[in-house]
Structure formats: structure tokens, C-alpha cells
Amino acid sequence: MDIITIVLVVFVAFLAGMEGILDQFQFHQPIVACTLIGLAAGNPMQGLLLGGTLQLIALGWMNIGAAVAPDAALASIASAILVTYHGAGISEGIALAIPLAIAGQVLTIFVRTLTVAIAHATDRKATEGSFRAVEFYHIGALMLQGLRIAIPAIIILSVPPQLVTDALNAIPAWLTGGLAVAGGMIVAVGYAMVINMMATPKLWLFFALGFALSAIGELNLIAMGIIGVVLALLYLQFAPEFNQGGGGGGNSSGGDPLDDILNDY
């Protein structure tokens, strides 16, 4: 791996670490992080496949109150490096993602504990009226989260590929199989949480229709996505609650209820 590739991988890891706190551009999401690592390592297809699978698992990971969820950033970056650079299989990357996410959870709790001292220092500088120092402490605390992912990425990159391969081959099949099953269960939990947030009596019809369409072998994911978008737009166009006229002819403040909804969104 040349120096440019290493720099790009570490940079993506650094962004993913910061985004785990910011949640602004979603670089820490598996579908984004794994794809970017795959592009940097010259193996985008493997990165995309890994990221898409891990994204389904990460649907069930979320911070609730003071509880910190497993870290999707470290799981995504480390698994993507192992798969796209060290040659591990996608199934192995998925199996390793869960313990990596737990390790990332411990790391982020440790870094957040360190930032408590930074917060107190920031309070003192704010009392003194030193706004530049306050900005410096804020950026420094955020960079610690970036280093939380970048440093493990550098360590994984520095390990010889043959050593990683031997270590992966030494993992017993029952362990990788068990982790893969656990990952599949988390995917189901993620889907269930999304469905619970979206479920209303008026939408169950589309839920059932999705199962029917999935049985058509000629429809790939792109076709299913297009059909879903079209159905959603038709529903917004003709549903009475979104259309004062009840049939597509009602008037709203903008003249088109669909346009008003999309503009508000």
C-alpha cells in the first residue's frame, strides 16, 4: 500500500471518528466509511458490500440517554481495512465488526472521560473571556475522537497482511459462525426498530406489498428502490391528510401540496 493510500485511509478514519460525535455528514456510518476505505484501498466493491451489510446491523445501534451504543465508526473502519487491504472475507469482516464495535464503545467512553477535564478548562477560559482558547479546546476535544479511530487504523495498516491472515484463519469456525448469527439478529432488531417508528395502519399495506415484490426475482434493489420512491410520492399526492381536496385537486399555500411537503422536509 503506497503512502497516498495510507494517508487517505487514515484521513477517512479520522473523519469517521469525529463524525461519531458530530453526526453532521455521517462519515461514521458503515455504508459511507467502508465505501470510502474501499475506494482508498482500490477495492471499492468489497467496501460497498461490507458497508451495506454492516449498515443493516448498525440500524439497531443508537445512543439512548447516557447509554453509549456500540461504536459503528471503529467497526466500519477496522473491518473495511481488514477486508479491502488485508484480504479478509466479507463474512469474516462482519463477524469481527461486533467485537470491534464493543472495543470502540470502550474507547469512546475513555475519550469522553478525558474530555471532562477539557470541559472544565474551557469553562475557566470562558470565564476569563478567552474565546479563542474556548474554540481551541472544543476543536481539540473533537480531534481526540478522530484520533480514537485514526490510531487503531494506523496500527491495523502496519500489521503485515500474512500475520492478519494467519490470525483470521486461527479463529475457530464456531466463533465466527456465532458472531455472524448474532449480527443477523441485530439486523432484525434494527429493522424492527425502524418499523416501530414508521408503523401506522395506513402504511401496513405497503409493508405487505414489499414482501410480494421481493418474490419477483427480476427486480433488483435499484428497481425496488425506484418503486418505493414512486409509491411514496403517489401516497403524498393522493392521501387526504396531505391533500385538502382529497384527490389531488386541493389547494395549499404553495398551490401544490406535494411541493409544500417536500419543501418543508
Secondary structure, DSSP 8 states (H G I E B T S, - for coil): --HHHHHHHHHHHHHHHHHHHH-SS-TTSHHHHHHHHHHHHT-HHHHHHHHHHHHHHHTT---BTTB----HHHHHHHHHHHHHTS---HHHHHHHHHHHHHHHHHHHHHHHHHHHHHHHHHHHHHHHT-HHHHHHHHHHHHHHHHHHHHHHHHHHHHS-HHHHHHHHHHS-HHHHHHHHHHHHHHHHHHHHHHHHHH--TTTHHHHHHHHHHHT-TT--HHHHHHHHHHHHHHHHHH-GGG-TTSSS----TTS-HHHHHHHH-
